[in-house]
Amino acid sequence: MKSKLTVLLTNDDGYNAPGIKCLYDHLKNIFNVIAAAPDKERSGAGHSFTYSKPLHYEKSSYINGINGYIIYGTPADCVKFAVSYLLPQRPDIVVSGINFGENSGLSAFYSGTVAGAREGAFWNIPSFSFSICKESTKYCQEYASLVPGIIEKLLFAIKESDKNEENCYYNINFPPCKPSEVKGTRITWQSMAFFDDRYEKIEVETHHTGEGYMIVGDKKDIEKSDAFDSCALMNNYITITPLTFDATAHNAIPHLRWLEDEDFLKR
């Protein structure tokens, strides 16, 4: 009998979040699932990780009905620590989510959910992040039921290409509608829409000034084409965006070559 693939499951909403429970319940029917998730919500943590102080963890098989480890750190910590220390052997797959709140476009740079998948890709493990628009979180169970099939199809595509091209990791977002209203699936580019972030003053009891500032804002100048994830998502498509971590501006290099002839050490 063919043994089940092992999934390392993480998130950024915390071990007790409903999204990770939905994923765990559906993934365990097909895969051998072990969770390593943060002790509390770490949304917006990006790819931060713990290096200047000790990391702590607890083994748990009861909290939230999930078998795994509670890590007192970020999503990147969870994957890094599990792969390099906690697990007896490297997992076959890393899955991060389901995050409550979409992570299309530039959100991926801030997202702890996407960072969990990116960290898995750093270890050359096929890795996937899943997020759902806030408007459709009540359909989390239904969307989570689609995840095993999506993963299996993507694993097949990776195998058919003979390699995981460019250490890809895959950012999947579910749209703001009922599953019955989904128009289909789009393989998309990452949106470059601008975030209109700003801060509003609020009253707080957690600081001696009595004041604090909350970030608010929306995406602006979203592309008009379903070829981009943010647009396709708003148009009720499931989006699958292959990402990689080469941030080099390749087109700029030829225009900068002349600087190699400059003697910057000359006073």
C-alpha positions as CSV (number, residue, x, y, z in Angstrom):
1,M,0.0,0.0,0.0
2,K,1.3,3.4,-1.0
3,S,2.1,5.5,2.2
4,K,0.4,8.8,2.7
5,L,2.4,12.0,2.0
6,T,3.2,14.0,5.1
7,V,1.8,17.6,5.3
8,L,3.3,20.2,7.6
9,L,0.4,22.5,8.4
10,T,0.8,26.0,9.7
11,N,-1.0,29.4,9.7
12,D,-0.7,33.0,11.0
13,D,-4.1,33.2,12.8
14,G,-2.9,30.9,15.6
15,Y,-3.3,27.3,16.7
16,N,-6.9,27.9,17.9
17,A,-8.1,29.6,14.7
18,P,-11.1,28.0,12.8
19,G,-9.3,28.2,9.5
20,I,-6.5,25.8,10.4
21,K,-9.1,23.4,12.0
22,C,-11.0,23.4,8.7
23,L,-7.9,22.5,6.7
24,Y,-6.7,19.9,9.2
25,D,-10.0,18.1,9.1
26,H,-10.1,17.8,5.3
27,L,-6.4,17.2,4.8
28,K,-6.1,14.3,7.3
29,N,-8.4,12.2,5.2
30,I,-5.8,12.0,2.4
31,F,-2.5,13.0,4.0
32,N,-0.5,12.4,7.2
33,V,-0.9,15.8,8.8
34,I,1.2,17.3,11.5
35,A,0.6,20.9,12.6
36,A,3.1,23.5,13.8
37,A,1.3,26.8,14.3
38,P,1.7,29.9,16.4
39,D,0.5,30.2,19.9
40,K,-1.5,33.3,19.0
41,E,-2.5,35.4,16.0
42,R,0.6,36.6,14.0
43,S,-1.2,38.3,11.1
44,G,1.0,40.8,9.2
45,A,4.2,39.2,10.6
46,G,5.5,38.7,7.1
47,H,8.7,36.6,7.0
48,S,9.9,37.7,10.5
49,F,11.5,34.9,12.6
50,T,13.0,34.5,16.1
51,Y,16.8,34.8,16.3
52,S,17.7,37.0,19.3
53,K,16.0,35.0,22.0
54,P,15.1,31.3,22.6
55,L,12.1,29.7,20.8
56,H,9.6,27.7,22.8
57,Y,7.0,25.0,21.9
58,E,4.5,22.6,23.3
59,K,3.3,19.3,22.0
60,S,-0.5,19.2,21.6
61,S,-3.0,16.6,20.4
62,Y,-6.1,18.1,22.0
63,I,-6.2,21.9,21.5
64,N,-8.6,22.7,18.7
65,G,-8.7,18.9,17.9
66,I,-5.4,19.2,16.0
67,N,-2.4,17.0,16.4
68,G,0.9,18.9,16.4
69,Y,3.0,21.6,18.0
70,I,2.2,25.0,19.4
71,I,5.2,27.3,18.6
72,Y,5.7,30.5,20.5
73,G,6.8,32.4,17.3
74,T,5.9,33.4,13.8
75,P,4.7,31.3,10.9
76,A,8.2,31.3,9.5
77,D,9.5,30.1,12.9
78,C,6.9,27.3,12.8
79,V,8.0,25.9,9.5
80,K,11.7,26.5,10.0
81,F,11.7,24.9,13.5
82,A,9.5,21.9,12.5
83,V,11.5,21.1,9.4
84,S,14.9,21.5,11.0
85,Y,14.3,20.2,14.5
86,L,10.8,18.9,15.5
87,L,10.0,16.4,12.7
88,P,11.9,13.1,12.4
89,Q,12.0,13.6,8.6
90,R,11.3,16.4,6.2
91,P,7.6,16.7,5.3
92,D,6.5,16.2,1.7
93,I,4.4,19.3,1.6
94,V,3.9,22.5,3.5
95,V,0.4,24.0,3.7
96,S,-0.3,27.4,5.3
97,G,-3.9,28.6,6.2
98,I,-6.7,28.9,5.7
99,N,-6.3,32.6,6.5
100,F,-9.4,34.7,7.2
101,G,-8.7,37.6,4.8
102,E,-7.4,37.4,1.3
103,N,-3.7,37.6,0.5
104,S,-3.7,38.6,-3.2
105,G,-1.3,41.0,-4.8
106,L,1.2,42.9,-2.6
107,S,-0.5,41.5,0.5
108,A,1.8,38.5,0.0
109,F,4.8,40.6,1.2
110,Y,3.1,41.3,4.5
111,S,1.3,38.0,5.0
112,G,2.5,35.5,7.7
113,T,0.3,33.0,5.9
114,V,2.2,33.3,2.6
115,A,5.5,33.5,4.5
116,G,4.8,30.0,5.9
117,A,4.6,28.7,2.4
118,R,7.7,30.7,1.3
119,E,9.7,29.2,4.2
120,G,8.7,25.8,3.0
121,A,10.0,26.7,-0.5
122,F,13.3,27.8,1.0
123,W,13.7,24.2,2.0
124,N,12.7,23.1,-1.5
125,I,9.4,21.6,-0.3
126,P,6.3,22.0,-2.4
127,S,4.4,24.7,-0.5
128,F,1.0,26.2,-0.6
129,S,-0.8,29.1,1.1
130,F,-4.6,29.3,1.3
131,S,-6.6,32.4,2.1
132,I,-10.3,33.3,2.0
133,C,-11.9,36.7,1.6
134,K,-13.5,37.9,4.8
135,E,-16.9,38.1,3.1
136,S,-17.0,34.3,2.6
137,T,-15.4,33.0,5.8
138,K,-18.7,31.4,6.7
139,Y,-18.1,29.0,3.8
140,C,-14.7,28.1,5.1
141,Q,-15.6,24.4,5.5
142,E,-16.8,24.2,1.9
143,Y,-13.7,25.9,0.5
144,A,-11.4,23.8,2.7
145,S,-12.9,20.7,1.2
146,L,-11.5,21.8,-2.2
147,V,-7.9,22.1,-0.8
148,P,-6.8,18.5,-1.0
149,G,-7.9,18.3,-4.7
150,I,-6.1,21.6,-5.5
151,I,-2.9,20.4,-3.8
152,E,-3.0,17.0,-5.7
153,K,-3.5,18.8,-9.0
154,L,-0.6,21.2,-8.3
155,L,1.6,18.3,-7.2
156,F,0.9,16.6,-10.5
157,A,1.7,19.8,-12.4
158,I,5.0,20.1,-10.5
159,K,5.9,16.4,-11.3
160,E,5.0,16.8,-15.0
161,S,7.4,19.8,-15.2
162,D,10.2,17.5,-13.9
163,K,11.1,20.0,-11.2
164,N,9.7,22.7,-8.9
165,E,10.5,25.6,-11.3
166,E,12.4,28.4,-9.6
167,N,11.5,27.0,-6.2
168,C,7.9,28.1,-6.7
169,Y,5.4,28.3,-3.9
170,Y,1.7,28.7,-4.6
171,N,-0.6,31.4,-3.2
172,I,-4.3,30.4,-3.5
173,N,-7.1,32.7,-2.7
174,F,-10.9,31.9,-2.4
175,P,-13.3,34.7,-3.6
176,P,-15.9,36.8,-1.7
177,C,-18.9,34.6,-2.6
178,K,-20.6,31.3,-2.0
179,P,-18.8,28.3,-3.5
180,S,-21.9,27.8,-5.8
181,E,-21.2,31.3,-7.3
182,V,-17.5,30.7,-8.1
183,K,-17.0,31.3,-11.8
184,G,-13.9,29.0,-12.0
185,T,-10.2,29.1,-11.4
186,R,-7.6,31.4,-12.8
187,I,-3.8,31.0,-12.8
188,T,-2.8,34.6,-12.2
189,W,0.0,37.1,-12.0
190,Q,0.6,38.9,-8.7
191,S,-1.2,42.2,-8.7
192,M,0.9,45.3,-8.2
193,A,-2.0,47.4,-7.0
194,F,-1.0,50.2,-4.5
195,F,-2.0,50.1,-0.9
196,D,-3.6,53.4,0.3
197,D,-2.4,52.8,3.8
198,R,-3.0,55.6,6.4
199,Y,-3.4,55.8,10.2
200,E,-6.3,57.0,12.3
201,K,-5.9,58.1,16.0
202,I,-7.9,56.1,18.5
203,E,-8.2,56.2,22.3
204,V,-6.4,53.3,24.1
205,E,-5.8,52.1,27.6
206,T,-2.6,50.2,26.7
207,H,-0.3,53.2,26.5
208,H,0.4,56.0,28.9
209,T,-0.5,58.6,26.3
210,G,-4.0,57.2,26.0
211,E,-3.7,57.4,22.3
212,G,-2.9,54.9,19.5
213,Y,-3.0,54.7,15.8
214,M,-4.7,52.0,13.7
215,I,-3.9,51.4,10.1
216,V,-6.7,51.6,7.5
217,G,-6.8,51.6,3.8
218,D,-7.6,49.8,0.6
219,K,-6.0,48.6,-2.6
220,K,-5.9,51.3,-5.3
221,D,-5.4,51.1,-9.0
222,I,-6.2,47.4,-9.3
223,E,-5.6,46.0,-12.7
224,K,-8.7,45.6,-14.9
225,S,-7.7,42.1,-16.1
226,D,-8.5,38.7,-14.6
227,A,-4.9,37.8,-15.5
228,F,-4.0,39.4,-12.1
229,D,-5.0,37.9,-8.8
230,S,-6.7,40.9,-7.1
231,C,-9.0,41.5,-10.1
232,A,-9.8,37.8,-10.7
233,L,-10.6,37.4,-7.0
234,M,-13.0,40.3,-7.0
235,N,-14.7,38.7,-10.0
236,N,-15.4,35.5,-8.1
237,Y,-12.6,33.3,-9.4
238,I,-10.4,31.1,-7.3
239,T,-6.9,32.4,-7.9
240,I,-3.7,30.4,-8.0
241,T,-0.6,32.6,-8.2
242,P,2.9,30.9,-8.5
243,L,5.4,32.9,-6.6
244,T,9.2,32.7,-6.2
245,F,11.8,34.6,-4.0
246,D,14.1,36.0,-6.7
247,A,13.5,39.7,-6.2
248,T,16.2,40.8,-8.6
249,A,15.2,43.5,-11.1
250,H,16.7,41.7,-14.0
251,N,15.9,44.4,-16.6
252,A,17.8,46.9,-14.6
253,I,21.1,45.0,-14.6
254,P,22.3,45.9,-18.2
255,H,21.7,49.6,-17.4
256,L,23.9,49.4,-14.3
257,R,26.9,47.5,-15.8
258,W,28.9,50.7,-16.4
259,L,29.1,51.2,-12.7
260,E,31.5,48.2,-12.5
261,D,34.1,50.4,-14.2
262,E,33.8,53.1,-11.6
263,D,36.5,53.3,-8.9
264,F,34.4,54.1,-5.8
265,L,37.4,53.7,-3.6
266,K,39.2,56.7,-5.2
267,R,38.9,59.8,-3.1
